[in-house]
Structure formats: structure tokens, C-alpha cells
Amino acid sequence: MKLVVAIIQDKDSNRLSNALIKEGFRATKLASTGGFLRAGNTTFMIGVDDDRVQNALEVIRSNCKIRDQLVTPVSPVSGAADSYIPFPVEVQVGGAAVFVLPVERFEHF
């Protein structure tokens, strides 16, 4: 058994949740915050039998899209913040950061 931990953008959360249910996966959703953009994320924890890991990864891959987004950089903490003029920059957001971890023991009460 494996534990699949997928960190995705909030915009993809409902679509992924519905797709996982449709494919017979049970998942726990946690609200999380990204460090780079300080934007809302959703972290899914999915217990998966070894032979279904690839299927779970395909469901995640097909439901979590990378997109371009304009963001305004955060002003510097030190230095001359008065003269700092932030210009929006385009960055890629979305997709999924996925970790597959071995599970030594699982119990359901």
C-alpha cells in the first residue's frame, strides 16, 4: 500500500475530488497554503493499493492543469521600500506536486 500526497491549486480541487470518487478512490482533503505565492492550495491524502498507484497518478494528472497567472511580487522586507515599484509578472501555477510514500501499516476503525 502507498500514501499518495498531492498538493494542488484550489481551482482544481472540486474537479479532482469528483474524479477520484468516480474512479473509486477515497481521499482526505486538507486546506493548505503555498509558500511561493502564498495562495490557497488543497492537499489530498489518498491511500492506494500498489497496483492502483499509476491509475491514481493519471487521475491527478488529467484533472490538475498548469496555467499562467499574473502576480505582483511582494515588496522587499528590508531596504528602501519607498522606491520599490512592483510590476506584475507572469508565472506558471497549478498542476500538482505529488509524493508517493510507502505505508507500513494501515488500520481503519
C-alpha positions in Angstrom: 0.0 0.0 0.0 1.1 3.6 -0.7 0.1 7.0 0.5 -0.3 9.5 -2.4 0.0 13.1 -1.2 -1.0 15.6 -3.9 -0.7 19.3 -3.4 -2.9 21.1 -6.0 -4.3 24.6 -6.7 -7.7 25.3 -5.1 -9.2 25.8 -8.6 -8.7 22.1 -9.4 -9.9 20.8 -6.1 -13.5 20.0 -6.9 -12.7 18.5 -10.3 -10.1 16.2 -8.8 -12.3 15.2 -5.9 -15.1 14.2 -8.2 -12.8 12.3 -10.5 -11.2 10.4 -7.6 -14.6 9.4 -6.3 -15.7 8.3 -9.8 -12.6 6.1 -10.0 -13.2 4.5 -6.6 -10.5 6.3 -4.6 -11.1 7.6 -1.1 -9.2 10.8 -0.2 -8.9 13.2 2.7 -8.7 16.9 1.7 -6.7 19.4 3.7 -6.6 23.2 3.2 -3.0 24.4 2.7 -1.1 27.5 1.7 1.7 27.7 -0.8 4.9 29.3 0.2 5.8 30.9 -3.1 2.6 32.8 -4.0 1.0 32.5 -0.5 -2.1 31.2 -2.4 -4.6 28.7 -1.2 -3.9 25.1 -2.1 -5.6 21.8 -1.4 -3.6 18.8 -0.2 -5.1 15.4 -0.9 -4.0 12.3 1.0 -5.0 9.1 -0.8 -4.4 5.6 0.4 -3.8 3.4 -2.7 -3.1 -0.3 -3.2 0.2 -0.8 -5.0 -1.4 -1.9 -8.2 -3.5 1.2 -8.5 -0.9 3.9 -7.9 -0.4 4.6 -11.7 -4.2 4.9 -12.1 -4.4 7.5 -9.2 -1.5 9.4 -10.7 -3.3 9.5 -14.1 -6.5 10.9 -12.4 -4.4 13.6 -10.7 -2.5 14.4 -13.9 -5.6 14.7 -16.1 -7.5 17.0 -13.6 -4.9 19.4 -12.4 -3.9 21.9 -15.1 -0.9 24.2 -15.3 -1.9 27.8 -16.1 -0.3 31.2 -16.5 -1.2 33.8 -13.9 -0.1 37.4 -13.4 1.1 38.1 -9.9 2.5 41.2 -8.2 5.7 40.4 -6.3 5.8 41.1 -2.6 7.7 44.2 -1.6 11.1 43.7 0.0 11.3 43.4 3.8 14.4 45.5 4.2 15.9 48.3 2.2 14.2 51.2 0.5 10.6 50.1 0.2 9.5 53.6 -0.6 11.2 53.4 -4.0 10.1 49.9 -4.8 7.6 49.7 -7.7 6.2 46.2 -8.1 5.4 45.2 -11.7 3.2 42.2 -12.3 5.0 39.1 -13.7 3.5 36.1 -15.4 4.2 32.8 -13.6 3.0 29.2 -14.1 0.7 28.0 -11.4 -1.4 24.8 -10.9 -0.5 21.3 -11.8 0.3 19.1 -8.9 3.2 18.3 -6.6 2.8 14.6 -5.8 4.6 12.4 -3.3 4.1 8.6 -3.2 5.1 7.1 0.2 5.2 3.5 1.3 2.7 2.6 4.1 4.0 0.1 6.6 0.6 -0.3 8.3 -3.0 0.8 7.7 -6.0 0.3 10.0 -9.5 1.6 9.7 -11.7 1.8 12.8 
